[in-house]
Amino acid sequence: MVITIGDKSKAILQRLFAQNIVLSANEVGRKPPTFLDASKVAQEISNFNFTSGKIIYNKFKSVVSYSTSDLPLFSAASVTAAPKLGVYDSLDADVIQSYLEFSMAAMLYYAMKEGACSEQSSRMTAMDNASKNAGEMIEKLTLTFNRTRQAVITRELIEIISGASAI
């Protein structure tokens, strides 16, 4: 099962895994992500029965780079079967379910924030490059304009001097 968050991920994954997409959250990525957005997506994901899964997201490294990372998702059955769960006292099904819901929402929120940060840094880099290219183009056009203007002035001076020497 594939669950996508945002239009870009849906467009990319639809080409390869169209029959596997079971849920798509398109309105989530339009504004900066909130924990409420993440909890709504986590609630929708918890409606599906799964044994394990992954959250795949873009992890921010620096202003010019990011990497694709993943976070594991576990089902209630795999958490209750964990060997070190007996260390904690008074764990019933409700506590484990609450933990799973909060944990999934927190991991989704983290992934959404990392993705938004990566997107903003990519946009900032692209705009910086566009500004630099526009500046270089303005310098070249200014130089060409000045050379053309100087050539016109020189030609007019030559015509005036030629006319004066002909008289």
Chimera marker file (.cmm) of the C-alpha trace (Angstrom):
<marker_set name="trace">
<marker id="1" x="0.000" y="0.000" z="0.000" r="1" g="1" b="0" radius="0.5"/>
<marker id="2" x="1.242" y="3.485" z="-0.875" r="1" g="1" b="0" radius="0.5"/>
<marker id="3" x="-0.015" y="6.636" z="0.812" r="1" g="1" b="0" radius="0.5"/>
<marker id="4" x="1.138" y="9.940" z="-0.650" r="1" g="1" b="0" radius="0.5"/>
<marker id="5" x="1.232" y="13.386" z="0.915" r="1" g="1" b="0" radius="0.5"/>
<marker id="6" x="1.300" y="16.251" z="-1.569" r="1" g="1" b="0" radius="0.5"/>
<marker id="7" x="0.729" y="16.611" z="-5.283" r="1" g="1" b="0" radius="0.5"/>
<marker id="8" x="4.360" y="16.093" z="-6.342" r="1" g="1" b="0" radius="0.5"/>
<marker id="9" x="4.765" y="12.748" z="-4.612" r="1" g="1" b="0" radius="0.5"/>
<marker id="10" x="1.432" y="11.569" z="-5.991" r="1" g="1" b="0" radius="0.5"/>
<marker id="11" x="2.381" y="12.578" z="-9.553" r="1" g="1" b="0" radius="0.5"/>
<marker id="12" x="5.712" y="10.758" z="-9.347" r="1" g="1" b="0" radius="0.5"/>
<marker id="13" x="4.454" y="7.600" z="-7.647" r="1" g="1" b="0" radius="0.5"/>
<marker id="14" x="1.323" y="7.365" z="-9.773" r="1" g="1" b="0" radius="0.5"/>
<marker id="15" x="3.446" y="6.548" z="-12.809" r="1" g="1" b="0" radius="0.5"/>
<marker id="16" x="5.069" y="3.581" z="-11.093" r="1" g="1" b="0" radius="0.5"/>
<marker id="17" x="2.627" y="2.430" z="-8.402" r="1" g="1" b="0" radius="0.5"/>
<marker id="18" x="-0.804" y="3.669" z="-9.514" r="1" g="1" b="0" radius="0.5"/>
<marker id="19" x="-2.566" y="0.451" z="-8.491" r="1" g="1" b="0" radius="0.5"/>
<marker id="20" x="-0.946" y="0.531" z="-5.018" r="1" g="1" b="0" radius="0.5"/>
<marker id="21" x="-1.955" y="4.075" z="-4.013" r="1" g="1" b="0" radius="0.5"/>
<marker id="22" x="-4.735" y="3.730" z="-1.431" r="1" g="1" b="0" radius="0.5"/>
<marker id="23" x="-4.773" y="7.255" z="0.003" r="1" g="1" b="0" radius="0.5"/>
<marker id="24" x="-3.566" y="10.654" z="-1.125" r="1" g="1" b="0" radius="0.5"/>
<marker id="25" x="-3.490" y="13.790" z="1.015" r="1" g="1" b="0" radius="0.5"/>
<marker id="26" x="-3.265" y="16.661" z="-1.469" r="1" g="1" b="0" radius="0.5"/>
<marker id="27" x="-4.162" y="19.692" z="0.636" r="1" g="1" b="0" radius="0.5"/>
<marker id="28" x="-1.502" y="19.021" z="3.275" r="1" g="1" b="0" radius="0.5"/>
<marker id="29" x="1.539" y="20.476" z="1.488" r="1" g="1" b="0" radius="0.5"/>
<marker id="30" x="0.027" y="23.798" z="0.376" r="1" g="1" b="0" radius="0.5"/>
<marker id="31" x="0.710" y="25.599" z="3.668" r="1" g="1" b="0" radius="0.5"/>
<marker id="32" x="3.421" y="24.973" z="6.270" r="1" g="1" b="0" radius="0.5"/>
<marker id="33" x="2.636" y="21.642" z="7.951" r="1" g="1" b="0" radius="0.5"/>
<marker id="34" x="1.043" y="21.562" z="11.385" r="1" g="1" b="0" radius="0.5"/>
<marker id="35" x="0.731" y="18.801" z="13.933" r="1" g="1" b="0" radius="0.5"/>
<marker id="36" x="-3.011" y="18.771" z="13.234" r="1" g="1" b="0" radius="0.5"/>
<marker id="37" x="-2.300" y="17.919" z="9.575" r="1" g="1" b="0" radius="0.5"/>
<marker id="38" x="0.019" y="15.127" z="10.656" r="1" g="1" b="0" radius="0.5"/>
<marker id="39" x="-2.496" y="13.758" z="13.152" r="1" g="1" b="0" radius="0.5"/>
<marker id="40" x="-5.255" y="13.720" z="10.511" r="1" g="1" b="0" radius="0.5"/>
<marker id="41" x="-3.025" y="11.761" z="8.134" r="1" g="1" b="0" radius="0.5"/>
<marker id="42" x="-1.992" y="9.434" z="10.979" r="1" g="1" b="0" radius="0.5"/>
<marker id="43" x="-5.658" y="8.834" z="11.797" r="1" g="1" b="0" radius="0.5"/>
<marker id="44" x="-6.355" y="7.888" z="8.174" r="1" g="1" b="0" radius="0.5"/>
<marker id="45" x="-3.314" y="5.597" z="8.073" r="1" g="1" b="0" radius="0.5"/>
<marker id="46" x="-4.352" y="3.852" z="11.291" r="1" g="1" b="0" radius="0.5"/>
<marker id="47" x="-7.588" y="2.778" z="9.561" r="1" g="1" b="0" radius="0.5"/>
<marker id="48" x="-5.538" y="0.402" z="7.371" r="1" g="1" b="0" radius="0.5"/>
<marker id="49" x="-4.291" y="-2.939" z="8.662" r="1" g="1" b="0" radius="0.5"/>
<marker id="50" x="-0.540" y="-3.243" z="8.231" r="1" g="1" b="0" radius="0.5"/>
<marker id="51" x="2.278" y="-5.091" z="9.960" r="1" g="1" b="0" radius="0.5"/>
<marker id="52" x="5.039" y="-2.622" z="9.201" r="1" g="1" b="0" radius="0.5"/>
<marker id="53" x="5.781" y="0.311" z="6.956" r="1" g="1" b="0" radius="0.5"/>
<marker id="54" x="8.061" y="3.212" z="6.178" r="1" g="1" b="0" radius="0.5"/>
<marker id="55" x="7.735" y="6.961" z="6.001" r="1" g="1" b="0" radius="0.5"/>
<marker id="56" x="9.970" y="8.088" z="3.148" r="1" g="1" b="0" radius="0.5"/>
<marker id="57" x="10.790" y="11.798" z="3.153" r="1" g="1" b="0" radius="0.5"/>
<marker id="58" x="13.389" y="14.373" z="2.106" r="1" g="1" b="0" radius="0.5"/>
<marker id="59" x="15.788" y="15.065" z="4.962" r="1" g="1" b="0" radius="0.5"/>
<marker id="60" x="17.387" y="18.500" z="5.054" r="1" g="1" b="0" radius="0.5"/>
<marker id="61" x="21.200" y="18.404" z="5.059" r="1" g="1" b="0" radius="0.5"/>
<marker id="62" x="22.248" y="21.907" z="4.071" r="1" g="1" b="0" radius="0.5"/>
<marker id="63" x="20.988" y="24.799" z="1.991" r="1" g="1" b="0" radius="0.5"/>
<marker id="64" x="22.179" y="23.126" z="-1.194" r="1" g="1" b="0" radius="0.5"/>
<marker id="65" x="21.441" y="19.477" z="-0.490" r="1" g="1" b="0" radius="0.5"/>
<marker id="66" x="18.998" y="17.027" z="1.016" r="1" g="1" b="0" radius="0.5"/>
<marker id="67" x="18.761" y="13.260" z="1.100" r="1" g="1" b="0" radius="0.5"/>
<marker id="68" x="15.959" y="10.735" z="1.031" r="1" g="1" b="0" radius="0.5"/>
<marker id="69" x="15.495" y="9.051" z="4.408" r="1" g="1" b="0" radius="0.5"/>
<marker id="70" x="12.968" y="6.747" z="5.976" r="1" g="1" b="0" radius="0.5"/>
<marker id="71" x="11.373" y="6.158" z="9.370" r="1" g="1" b="0" radius="0.5"/>
<marker id="72" x="9.862" y="2.812" z="10.381" r="1" g="1" b="0" radius="0.5"/>
<marker id="73" x="6.181" y="2.353" z="11.214" r="1" g="1" b="0" radius="0.5"/>
<marker id="74" x="5.045" y="-0.527" z="13.395" r="1" g="1" b="0" radius="0.5"/>
<marker id="75" x="1.638" y="-2.078" z="13.946" r="1" g="1" b="0" radius="0.5"/>
<marker id="76" x="0.022" y="-2.662" z="17.325" r="1" g="1" b="0" radius="0.5"/>
<marker id="77" x="0.747" y="-6.390" z="17.071" r="1" g="1" b="0" radius="0.5"/>
<marker id="78" x="4.455" y="-5.849" z="16.508" r="1" g="1" b="0" radius="0.5"/>
<marker id="79" x="4.680" y="-3.363" z="19.403" r="1" g="1" b="0" radius="0.5"/>
<marker id="80" x="2.883" y="-5.668" z="21.845" r="1" g="1" b="0" radius="0.5"/>
<marker id="81" x="5.198" y="-8.507" z="20.774" r="1" g="1" b="0" radius="0.5"/>
<marker id="82" x="8.326" y="-6.420" z="21.475" r="1" g="1" b="0" radius="0.5"/>
<marker id="83" x="10.670" y="-8.232" z="23.879" r="1" g="1" b="0" radius="0.5"/>
<marker id="84" x="11.442" y="-5.238" z="26.123" r="1" g="1" b="0" radius="0.5"/>
<marker id="85" x="7.840" y="-4.096" z="26.523" r="1" g="1" b="0" radius="0.5"/>
<marker id="86" x="7.577" y="-5.939" z="29.842" r="1" g="1" b="0" radius="0.5"/>
<marker id="87" x="9.857" y="-3.349" z="31.457" r="1" g="1" b="0" radius="0.5"/>
<marker id="88" x="6.954" y="-0.907" z="31.606" r="1" g="1" b="0" radius="0.5"/>
<marker id="89" x="4.140" y="-1.311" z="34.122" r="1" g="1" b="0" radius="0.5"/>
<marker id="90" x="0.415" y="-1.108" z="33.443" r="1" g="1" b="0" radius="0.5"/>
<marker id="91" x="0.419" y="-1.285" z="29.674" r="1" g="1" b="0" radius="0.5"/>
<marker id="92" x="-2.957" y="-2.191" z="28.312" r="1" g="1" b="0" radius="0.5"/>
<marker id="93" x="-4.285" y="-2.067" z="24.757" r="1" g="1" b="0" radius="0.5"/>
<marker id="94" x="-5.514" y="1.530" z="25.103" r="1" g="1" b="0" radius="0.5"/>
<marker id="95" x="-2.129" y="2.823" z="26.230" r="1" g="1" b="0" radius="0.5"/>
<marker id="96" x="-0.365" y="1.024" z="23.397" r="1" g="1" b="0" radius="0.5"/>
<marker id="97" x="-2.911" y="2.327" z="20.866" r="1" g="1" b="0" radius="0.5"/>
<marker id="98" x="-2.498" y="5.883" z="22.177" r="1" g="1" b="0" radius="0.5"/>
<marker id="99" x="1.273" y="5.527" z="21.976" r="1" g="1" b="0" radius="0.5"/>
<marker id="100" x="1.071" y="4.258" z="18.388" r="1" g="1" b="0" radius="0.5"/>
<marker id="101" x="-1.228" y="7.088" z="17.304" r="1" g="1" b="0" radius="0.5"/>
<marker id="102" x="0.923" y="9.786" z="18.894" r="1" g="1" b="0" radius="0.5"/>
<marker id="103" x="4.145" y="8.196" z="17.673" r="1" g="1" b="0" radius="0.5"/>
<marker id="104" x="2.883" y="7.985" z="14.097" r="1" g="1" b="0" radius="0.5"/>
<marker id="105" x="1.606" y="11.576" z="14.183" r="1" g="1" b="0" radius="0.5"/>
<marker id="106" x="4.913" y="12.813" z="15.626" r="1" g="1" b="0" radius="0.5"/>
<marker id="107" x="6.979" y="10.964" z="13.006" r="1" g="1" b="0" radius="0.5"/>
<marker id="108" x="4.720" y="12.231" z="10.203" r="1" g="1" b="0" radius="0.5"/>
<marker id="109" x="4.998" y="15.781" z="11.541" r="1" g="1" b="0" radius="0.5"/>
<marker id="110" x="8.790" y="15.464" z="11.665" r="1" g="1" b="0" radius="0.5"/>
<marker id="111" x="8.906" y="14.117" z="8.112" r="1" g="1" b="0" radius="0.5"/>
<marker id="112" x="6.565" y="16.833" z="6.861" r="1" g="1" b="0" radius="0.5"/>
<marker id="113" x="8.652" y="19.577" z="8.494" r="1" g="1" b="0" radius="0.5"/>
<marker id="114" x="11.894" y="18.134" z="7.083" r="1" g="1" b="0" radius="0.5"/>
<marker id="115" x="10.306" y="17.950" z="3.631" r="1" g="1" b="0" radius="0.5"/>
<marker id="116" x="9.056" y="21.542" z="3.872" r="1" g="1" b="0" radius="0.5"/>
<marker id="117" x="12.506" y="22.710" z="4.972" r="1" g="1" b="0" radius="0.5"/>
<marker id="118" x="14.142" y="20.879" z="2.064" r="1" g="1" b="0" radius="0.5"/>
<marker id="119" x="11.633" y="22.380" z="-0.352" r="1" g="1" b="0" radius="0.5"/>
<marker id="120" x="12.208" y="25.915" z="0.913" r="1" g="1" b="0" radius="0.5"/>
<marker id="121" x="15.988" y="25.539" z="0.691" r="1" g="1" b="0" radius="0.5"/>
<marker id="122" x="15.652" y="24.263" z="-2.896" r="1" g="1" b="0" radius="0.5"/>
<marker id="123" x="13.435" y="27.207" z="-3.762" r="1" g="1" b="0" radius="0.5"/>
<marker id="124" x="15.868" y="29.625" z="-2.143" r="1" g="1" b="0" radius="0.5"/>
<marker id="125" x="18.792" y="28.151" z="-4.091" r="1" g="1" b="0" radius="0.5"/>
<marker id="126" x="16.836" y="28.278" z="-7.353" r="1" g="1" b="0" radius="0.5"/>
<marker id="127" x="15.866" y="31.915" z="-6.771" r="1" g="1" b="0" radius="0.5"/>
<marker id="128" x="19.461" y="32.806" z="-5.891" r="1" g="1" b="0" radius="0.5"/>
<marker id="129" x="20.679" y="31.212" z="-9.121" r="1" g="1" b="0" radius="0.5"/>
<marker id="130" x="17.967" y="32.990" z="-11.115" r="1" g="1" b="0" radius="0.5"/>
<marker id="131" x="18.912" y="36.335" z="-9.560" r="1" g="1" b="0" radius="0.5"/>
<marker id="132" x="22.584" y="35.726" z="-10.311" r="1" g="1" b="0" radius="0.5"/>
<marker id="133" x="21.808" y="34.785" z="-13.927" r="1" g="1" b="0" radius="0.5"/>
<marker id="134" x="19.586" y="37.856" z="-14.341" r="1" g="1" b="0" radius="0.5"/>
<marker id="135" x="22.354" y="40.078" z="-12.956" r="1" g="1" b="0" radius="0.5"/>
<marker id="136" x="24.864" y="38.619" z="-15.393" r="1" g="1" b="0" radius="0.5"/>
<marker id="137" x="22.428" y="39.111" z="-18.276" r="1" g="1" b="0" radius="0.5"/>
<marker id="138" x="21.837" y="42.752" z="-17.266" r="1" g="1" b="0" radius="0.5"/>
<marker id="139" x="25.608" y="43.353" z="-17.182" r="1" g="1" b="0" radius="0.5"/>
<marker id="140" x="26.051" y="41.854" z="-20.662" r="1" g="1" b="0" radius="0.5"/>
<marker id="141" x="23.134" y="43.835" z="-22.114" r="1" g="1" b="0" radius="0.5"/>
<marker id="142" x="24.406" y="47.050" z="-20.504" r="1" g="1" b="0" radius="0.5"/>
<marker id="143" x="27.856" y="46.474" z="-22.024" r="1" g="1" b="0" radius="0.5"/>
<marker id="144" x="26.322" y="45.781" z="-25.458" r="1" g="1" b="0" radius="0.5"/>
<marker id="145" x="24.114" y="48.876" z="-25.178" r="1" g="1" b="0" radius="0.5"/>
<marker id="146" x="27.063" y="51.081" z="-24.195" r="1" g="1" b="0" radius="0.5"/>
<marker id="147" x="29.212" y="49.749" z="-27.072" r="1" g="1" b="0" radius="0.5"/>
<marker id="148" x="26.396" y="50.326" z="-29.577" r="1" g="1" b="0" radius="0.5"/>
<marker id="149" x="25.801" y="53.860" z="-28.260" r="1" g="1" b="0" radius="0.5"/>
<marker id="150" x="29.510" y="54.619" z="-28.466" r="1" g="1" b="0" radius="0.5"/>
<marker id="151" x="29.622" y="53.292" z="-32.042" r="1" g="1" b="0" radius="0.5"/>
<marker id="152" x="26.699" y="55.536" z="-33.047" r="1" g="1" b="0" radius="0.5"/>
<marker id="153" x="28.371" y="58.582" z="-31.468" r="1" g="1" b="0" radius="0.5"/>
<marker id="154" x="31.669" y="57.784" z="-33.188" r="1" g="1" b="0" radius="0.5"/>
<marker id="155" x="29.927" y="57.388" z="-36.566" r="1" g="1" b="0" radius="0.5"/>
<marker id="156" x="28.128" y="60.726" z="-36.168" r="1" g="1" b="0" radius="0.5"/>
<marker id="157" x="31.393" y="62.463" z="-35.230" r="1" g="1" b="0" radius="0.5"/>
<marker id="158" x="33.106" y="60.971" z="-38.296" r="1" g="1" b="0" radius="0.5"/>
<marker id="159" x="30.251" y="62.211" z="-40.506" r="1" g="1" b="0" radius="0.5"/>
<marker id="160" x="30.463" y="65.721" z="-38.989" r="1" g="1" b="0" radius="0.5"/>
<marker id="161" x="34.252" y="65.852" z="-39.367" r="1" g="1" b="0" radius="0.5"/>
<marker id="162" x="34.065" y="64.480" z="-42.946" r="1" g="1" b="0" radius="0.5"/>
<marker id="163" x="31.414" y="67.066" z="-43.844" r="1" g="1" b="0" radius="0.5"/>
<marker id="164" x="33.469" y="69.883" z="-42.332" r="1" g="1" b="0" radius="0.5"/>
<marker id="165" x="36.657" y="68.864" z="-44.143" r="1" g="1" b="0" radius="0.5"/>
<marker id="166" x="34.744" y="68.561" z="-47.444" r="1" g="1" b="0" radius="0.5"/>
<marker id="167" x="33.623" y="72.194" z="-47.198" r="1" g="1" b="0" radius="0.5"/>
<link id1="1" id2="2" r="1" g="1" b="0" radius="0.2"/>
<link id1="2" id2="3" r="1" g="1" b="0" radius="0.2"/>
<link id1="3" id2="4" r="1" g="1" b="0" radius="0.2"/>
<link id1="4" id2="5" r="1" g="1" b="0" radius="0.2"/>
<link id1="5" id2="6" r="1" g="1" b="0" radius="0.2"/>
<link id1="6" id2="7" r="1" g="1" b="0" radius="0.2"/>
<link id1="7" id2="8" r="1" g="1" b="0" radius="0.2"/>
<link id1="8" id2="9" r="1" g="1" b="0" radius="0.2"/>
<link id1="9" id2="10" r="1" g="1" b="0" radius="0.2"/>
<link id1="10" id2="11" r="1" g="1" b="0" radius="0.2"/>
<link id1="11" id2="12" r="1" g="1" b="0" radius="0.2"/>
<link id1="12" id2="13" r="1" g="1" b="0" radius="0.2"/>
<link id1="13" id2="14" r="1" g="1" b="0" radius="0.2"/>
<link id1="14" id2="15" r="1" g="1" b="0" radius="0.2"/>
<link id1="15" id2="16" r="1" g="1" b="0" radius="0.2"/>
<link id1="16" id2="17" r="1" g="1" b="0" radius="0.2"/>
<link id1="17" id2="18" r="1" g="1" b="0" radius="0.2"/>
<link id1="18" id2="19" r="1" g="1" b="0" radius="0.2"/>
<link id1="19" id2="20" r="1" g="1" b="0" radius="0.2"/>
<link id1="20" id2="21" r="1" g="1" b="0" radius="0.2"/>
<link id1="21" id2="22" r="1" g="1" b="0" radius="0.2"/>
<link id1="22" id2="23" r="1" g="1" b="0" radius="0.2"/>
<link id1="23" id2="24" r="1" g="1" b="0" radius="0.2"/>
<link id1="24" id2="25" r="1" g="1" b="0" radius="0.2"/>
<link id1="25" id2="26" r="1" g="1" b="0" radius="0.2"/>
<link id1="26" id2="27" r="1" g="1" b="0" radius="0.2"/>
<link id1="27" id2="28" r="1" g="1" b="0" radius="0.2"/>
<link id1="28" id2="29" r="1" g="1" b="0" radius="0.2"/>
<link id1="29" id2="30" r="1" g="1" b="0" radius="0.2"/>
<link id1="30" id2="31" r="1" g="1" b="0" radius="0.2"/>
<link id1="31" id2="32" r="1" g="1" b="0" radius="0.2"/>
<link id1="32" id2="33" r="1" g="1" b="0" radius="0.2"/>
<link id1="33" id2="34" r="1" g="1" b="0" radius="0.2"/>
<link id1="34" id2="35" r="1" g="1" b="0" radius="0.2"/>
<link id1="35" id2="36" r="1" g="1" b="0" radius="0.2"/>
<link id1="36" id2="37" r="1" g="1" b="0" radius="0.2"/>
<link id1="37" id2="38" r="1" g="1" b="0" radius="0.2"/>
<link id1="38" id2="39" r="1" g="1" b="0" radius="0.2"/>
<link id1="39" id2="40" r="1" g="1" b="0" radius="0.2"/>
<link id1="40" id2="41" r="1" g="1" b="0" radius="0.2"/>
<link id1="41" id2="42" r="1" g="1" b="0" radius="0.2"/>
<link id1="42" id2="43" r="1" g="1" b="0" radius="0.2"/>
<link id1="43" id2="44" r="1" g="1" b="0" radius="0.2"/>
<link id1="44" id2="45" r="1" g="1" b="0" radius="0.2"/>
<link id1="45" id2="46" r="1" g="1" b="0" radius="0.2"/>
<link id1="46" id2="47" r="1" g="1" b="0" radius="0.2"/>
<link id1="47" id2="48" r="1" g="1" b="0" radius="0.2"/>
<link id1="48" id2="49" r="1" g="1" b="0" radius="0.2"/>
<link id1="49" id2="50" r="1" g="1" b="0" radius="0.2"/>
<link id1="50" id2="51" r="1" g="1" b="0" radius="0.2"/>
<link id1="51" id2="52" r="1" g="1" b="0" radius="0.2"/>
<link id1="52" id2="53" r="1" g="1" b="0" radius="0.2"/>
<link id1="53" id2="54" r="1" g="1" b="0" radius="0.2"/>
<link id1="54" id2="55" r="1" g="1" b="0" radius="0.2"/>
<link id1="55" id2="56" r="1" g="1" b="0" radius="0.2"/>
<link id1="56" id2="57" r="1" g="1" b="0" radius="0.2"/>
<link id1="57" id2="58" r="1" g="1" b="0" radius="0.2"/>
<link id1="58" id2="59" r="1" g="1" b="0" radius="0.2"/>
<link id1="59" id2="60" r="1" g="1" b="0" radius="0.2"/>
<link id1="60" id2="61" r="1" g="1" b="0" radius="0.2"/>
<link id1="61" id2="62" r="1" g="1" b="0" radius="0.2"/>
<link id1="62" id2="63" r="1" g="1" b="0" radius="0.2"/>
<link id1="63" id2="64" r="1" g="1" b="0" radius="0.2"/>
<link id1="64" id2="65" r="1" g="1" b="0" radius="0.2"/>
<link id1="65" id2="66" r="1" g="1" b="0" radius="0.2"/>
<link id1="66" id2="67" r="1" g="1" b="0" radius="0.2"/>
<link id1="67" id2="68" r="1" g="1" b="0" radius="0.2"/>
<link id1="68" id2="69" r="1" g="1" b="0" radius="0.2"/>
<link id1="69" id2="70" r="1" g="1" b="0" radius="0.2"/>
<link id1="70" id2="71" r="1" g="1" b="0" radius="0.2"/>
<link id1="71" id2="72" r="1" g="1" b="0" radius="0.2"/>
<link id1="72" id2="73" r="1" g="1" b="0" radius="0.2"/>
<link id1="73" id2="74" r="1" g="1" b="0" radius="0.2"/>
<link id1="74" id2="75" r="1" g="1" b="0" radius="0.2"/>
<link id1="75" id2="76" r="1" g="1" b="0" radius="0.2"/>
<link id1="76" id2="77" r="1" g="1" b="0" radius="0.2"/>
<link id1="77" id2="78" r="1" g="1" b="0" radius="0.2"/>
<link id1="78" id2="79" r="1" g="1" b="0" radius="0.2"/>
<link id1="79" id2="80" r="1" g="1" b="0" radius="0.2"/>
<link id1="80" id2="81" r="1" g="1" b="0" radius="0.2"/>
<link id1="81" id2="82" r="1" g="1" b="0" radius="0.2"/>
<link id1="82" id2="83" r="1" g="1" b="0" radius="0.2"/>
<link id1="83" id2="84" r="1" g="1" b="0" radius="0.2"/>
<link id1="84" id2="85" r="1" g="1" b="0" radius="0.2"/>
<link id1="85" id2="86" r="1" g="1" b="0" radius="0.2"/>
<link id1="86" id2="87" r="1" g="1" b="0" radius="0.2"/>
<link id1="87" id2="88" r="1" g="1" b="0" radius="0.2"/>
<link id1="88" id2="89" r="1" g="1" b="0" radius="0.2"/>
<link id1="89" id2="90" r="1" g="1" b="0" radius="0.2"/>
<link id1="90" id2="91" r="1" g="1" b="0" radius="0.2"/>
<link id1="91" id2="92" r="1" g="1" b="0" radius="0.2"/>
<link id1="92" id2="93" r="1" g="1" b="0" radius="0.2"/>
<link id1="93" id2="94" r="1" g="1" b="0" radius="0.2"/>
<link id1="94" id2="95" r="1" g="1" b="0" radius="0.2"/>
<link id1="95" id2="96" r="1" g="1" b="0" radius="0.2"/>
<link id1="96" id2="97" r="1" g="1" b="0" radius="0.2"/>
<link id1="97" id2="98" r="1" g="1" b="0" radius="0.2"/>
<link id1="98" id2="99" r="1" g="1" b="0" radius="0.2"/>
<link id1="99" id2="100" r="1" g="1" b="0" radius="0.2"/>
<link id1="100" id2="101" r="1" g="1" b="0" radius="0.2"/>
<link id1="101" id2="102" r="1" g="1" b="0" radius="0.2"/>
<link id1="102" id2="103" r="1" g="1" b="0" radius="0.2"/>
<link id1="103" id2="104" r="1" g="1" b="0" radius="0.2"/>
<link id1="104" id2="105" r="1" g="1" b="0" radius="0.2"/>
<link id1="105" id2="106" r="1" g="1" b="0" radius="0.2"/>
<link id1="106" id2="107" r="1" g="1" b="0" radius="0.2"/>
<link id1="107" id2="108" r="1" g="1" b="0" radius="0.2"/>
<link id1="108" id2="109" r="1" g="1" b="0" radius="0.2"/>
<link id1="109" id2="110" r="1" g="1" b="0" radius="0.2"/>
<link id1="110" id2="111" r="1" g="1" b="0" radius="0.2"/>
<link id1="111" id2="112" r="1" g="1" b="0" radius="0.2"/>
<link id1="112" id2="113" r="1" g="1" b="0" radius="0.2"/>
<link id1="113" id2="114" r="1" g="1" b="0" radius="0.2"/>
<link id1="114" id2="115" r="1" g="1" b="0" radius="0.2"/>
<link id1="115" id2="116" r="1" g="1" b="0" radius="0.2"/>
<link id1="116" id2="117" r="1" g="1" b="0" radius="0.2"/>
<link id1="117" id2="118" r="1" g="1" b="0" radius="0.2"/>
<link id1="118" id2="119" r="1" g="1" b="0" radius="0.2"/>
<link id1="119" id2="120" r="1" g="1" b="0" radius="0.2"/>
<link id1="120" id2="121" r="1" g="1" b="0" radius="0.2"/>
<link id1="121" id2="122" r="1" g="1" b="0" radius="0.2"/>
<link id1="122" id2="123" r="1" g="1" b="0" radius="0.2"/>
<link id1="123" id2="124" r="1" g="1" b="0" radius="0.2"/>
<link id1="124" id2="125" r="1" g="1" b="0" radius="0.2"/>
<link id1="125" id2="126" r="1" g="1" b="0" radius="0.2"/>
<link id1="126" id2="127" r="1" g="1" b="0" radius="0.2"/>
<link id1="127" id2="128" r="1" g="1" b="0" radius="0.2"/>
<link id1="128" id2="129" r="1" g="1" b="0" radius="0.2"/>
<link id1="129" id2="130" r="1" g="1" b="0" radius="0.2"/>
<link id1="130" id2="131" r="1" g="1" b="0" radius="0.2"/>
<link id1="131" id2="132" r="1" g="1" b="0" radius="0.2"/>
<link id1="132" id2="133" r="1" g="1" b="0" radius="0.2"/>
<link id1="133" id2="134" r="1" g="1" b="0" radius="0.2"/>
<link id1="134" id2="135" r="1" g="1" b="0" radius="0.2"/>
<link id1="135" id2="136" r="1" g="1" b="0" radius="0.2"/>
<link id1="136" id2="137" r="1" g="1" b="0" radius="0.2"/>
<link id1="137" id2="138" r="1" g="1" b="0" radius="0.2"/>
<link id1="138" id2="139" r="1" g="1" b="0" radius="0.2"/>
<link id1="139" id2="140" r="1" g="1" b="0" radius="0.2"/>
<link id1="140" id2="141" r="1" g="1" b="0" radius="0.2"/>
<link id1="141" id2="142" r="1" g="1" b="0" radius="0.2"/>
<link id1="142" id2="143" r="1" g="1" b="0" radius="0.2"/>
<link id1="143" id2="144" r="1" g="1" b="0" radius="0.2"/>
<link id1="144" id2="145" r="1" g="1" b="0" radius="0.2"/>
<link id1="145" id2="146" r="1" g="1" b="0" radius="0.2"/>
<link id1="146" id2="147" r="1" g="1" b="0" radius="0.2"/>
<link id1="147" id2="148" r="1" g="1" b="0" radius="0.2"/>
<link id1="148" id2="149" r="1" g="1" b="0" radius="0.2"/>
<link id1="149" id2="150" r="1" g="1" b="0" radius="0.2"/>
<link id1="150" id2="151" r="1" g="1" b="0" radius="0.2"/>
<link id1="151" id2="152" r="1" g="1" b="0" radius="0.2"/>
<link id1="152" id2="153" r="1" g="1" b="0" radius="0.2"/>
<link id1="153" id2="154" r="1" g="1" b="0" radius="0.2"/>
<link id1="154" id2="155" r="1" g="1" b="0" radius="0.2"/>
<link id1="155" id2="156" r="1" g="1" b="0" radius="0.2"/>
<link id1="156" id2="157" r="1" g="1" b="0" radius="0.2"/>
<link id1="157" id2="158" r="1" g="1" b="0" radius="0.2"/>
<link id1="158" id2="159" r="1" g="1" b="0" radius="0.2"/>
<link id1="159" id2="160" r="1" g="1" b="0" radius="0.2"/>
<link id1="160" id2="161" r="1" g="1" b="0" radius="0.2"/>
<link id1="161" id2="162" r="1" g="1" b="0" radius="0.2"/>
<link id1="162" id2="163" r="1" g="1" b="0" radius="0.2"/>
<link id1="163" id2="164" r="1" g="1" b="0" radius="0.2"/>
<link id1="164" id2="165" r="1" g="1" b="0" radius="0.2"/>
<link id1="165" id2="166" r="1" g="1" b="0" radius="0.2"/>
<link id1="166" id2="167" r="1" g="1" b="0" radius="0.2"/>
</marker_set>
